[in-house]
């Protein structure tokens, strides 16, 4: 209980410090932020999985970081996070170095995103059904 509370407090502070560019540019500061984000994501916090998954997917260094980011986004999407589900749909349609493009999977995740209220998911579903599988 205490460790979860400590992790939640650290994550809350890290999210606030993330907006201070001078702190993020410091290697030790960034390392600390990443540790807080990773800890909460590993504890199963859906918001942390989505947030850190987006960071790793788009700003992570190396293929391993991108793959971990996609994994975290997928976990958050399956838990009902609309933003993560939309992004997993985009990634599924584009494909990754380890996985071929999959329009059916993209449609599945966009349906989750649309159900969660993501504004672009419905549009993407219509485009996909109009264009058909690529």
Helices and strands as residue ranges (DSSP letters): H 2-17, H 21-24, H 27-42, H 46-59, H 63-78, H 82-94, H 103-116, H 121-131
